[in-house]
């Protein structure tokens, strides 16, 4: 059970008001709770992917890089399956192209997420912004 903290709530109200003002100025911002539970208004380039966004279970850019590597491995294996019958004089196993396509799409998608999170983490570090926490804030 969370306890009510007047100072934190006052600070959250100030952050919320500043967030609304930034949106009114046309800035693209995301209001999120930090990993310590306080509100923070992040510029969109600082948010990357974070726990709770799109049900992402991987929480780091390098973790997403490992998934990218797994997808690349899937592409290599599926190409091996595709071409395996050729040395015996057979036709390629065209059904393996489905795995190849899934692997290519997965590698492209996970690489993009890893790249975005790496850039966002670097910006947060440069700007001394707190790490985003899990969950969204109703705006």
C-alpha positions in Angstrom: 0.0 0.0 0.0 1.4 3.4 -1.0 1.3 6.2 1.5 0.2 9.7 0.6 3.1 12.2 0.4 2.0 15.8 0.3 5.3 17.1 -1.0 5.5 14.5 -3.8 1.9 15.2 -4.8 2.6 19.0 -4.9 5.7 18.3 -7.1 3.7 16.0 -9.3 1.1 18.8 -9.7 3.8 21.2 -10.8 5.2 18.7 -13.3 1.7 18.1 -14.7 1.1 21.8 -15.1 4.4 22.3 -16.8 3.7 19.3 -19.0 0.4 20.8 -20.1 2.1 24.1 -20.8 4.7 22.4 -22.9 2.0 20.6 -24.9 0.2 23.9 -25.4 3.5 25.4 -26.8 3.5 22.6 -29.4 6.2 20.5 -27.8 6.0 16.7 -28.2 6.2 15.3 -24.6 5.3 12.2 -22.7 4.2 12.3 -19.1 5.4 9.2 -17.3 6.2 8.1 -13.8 9.9 7.6 -13.1 11.3 4.5 -11.6 11.1 6.2 -8.2 7.3 6.9 -8.6 7.5 10.7 -9.3 6.1 12.3 -12.5 8.4 13.5 -15.2 7.6 15.1 -18.5 9.9 13.6 -21.1 10.6 14.9 -24.6 9.6 12.1 -27.0 13.3 11.5 -28.0 14.1 10.7 -24.3 11.5 8.0 -23.9 12.7 5.1 -26.1 10.9 2.1 -25.0 10.3 1.5 -21.4 8.6 -1.1 -19.2 4.9 -1.0 -19.7 5.0 0.4 -23.2 3.6 -2.1 -25.6 4.0 -4.8 -23.1 7.8 -4.9 -23.7 9.4 -7.5 -21.4 13.0 -6.6 -22.3 14.0 -3.4 -20.5 17.4 -2.5 -21.9 18.8 -1.7 -25.3 21.4 -4.5 -25.1 18.6 -7.0 -24.2 16.8 -6.0 -27.3 20.1 -6.4 -29.2 20.2 -10.0 -28.0 16.8 -10.5 -29.5 18.0 -8.9 -32.7 20.8 -11.4 -32.8 18.3 -14.3 -32.3 16.3 -13.0 -35.2 19.4 -12.9 -37.4 20.2 -16.4 -36.3 16.6 -17.4 -37.4 17.3 -15.8 -40.8 20.5 -17.8 -41.2 18.9 -21.1 -40.1 15.9 -20.5 -42.4 18.2 -19.9 -45.4 20.0 -23.1 -44.5 16.6 -24.9 -44.5 15.7 -23.2 -47.8 18.9 -24.3 -49.6 19.5 -27.7 -48.0 17.9 -29.8 -50.7 20.1 -28.2 -53.5 23.3 -30.3 -53.1 21.2 -33.4 -53.5 19.7 -32.1 -56.7 16.3 -31.2 -55.2 14.3 -28.0 -55.3 14.7 -25.4 -52.6 12.3 -25.8 -49.6 10.2 -22.7 -50.4 8.2 -22.9 -47.2 11.3 -21.7 -45.3 10.9 -18.3 -46.8 8.1 -17.7 -44.3 10.7 -18.1 -41.5 13.1 -15.9 -43.4 10.6 -13.2 -43.7 9.6 -13.4 -40.0 13.3 -13.3 -39.1 14.1 -10.3 -41.3 11.0 -8.4 -39.9 11.9 -9.3 -36.3 15.5 -8.3 -36.7 14.5 -5.0 -38.3 11.9 -4.3 -35.6 14.0 -5.3 -32.6 17.1 -3.4 -34.0 15.0 -0.3 -34.3 13.8 -0.6 -30.7 17.3 -1.2 -29.4 18.6 1.8 -31.4 15.9 4.1 -30.1 16.4 3.0 -26.5 20.1 3.4 -26.7 19.7 7.0 -28.1 17.1 7.8 -25.4 19.2 6.5 -22.6 22.1 8.5 -23.8 20.0 11.7 -23.9 18.6 11.0 -20.5 22.1 10.6 -19.1 23.3 13.8 -20.8 20.3 15.8 -19.5 20.3 14.1 -16.1 16.7 12.9 -16.6 15.4 10.1 -14.4 14.8 6.6 -15.8 11.1 6.1 -16.8 9.2 3.6 -14.8 6.5 1.0 -15.7 3.0 2.1 -16.6 1.4 5.1 -18.2 -0.1 8.2 -16.7 -3.6 9.3 -17.7 -3.4 12.8 -19.2 
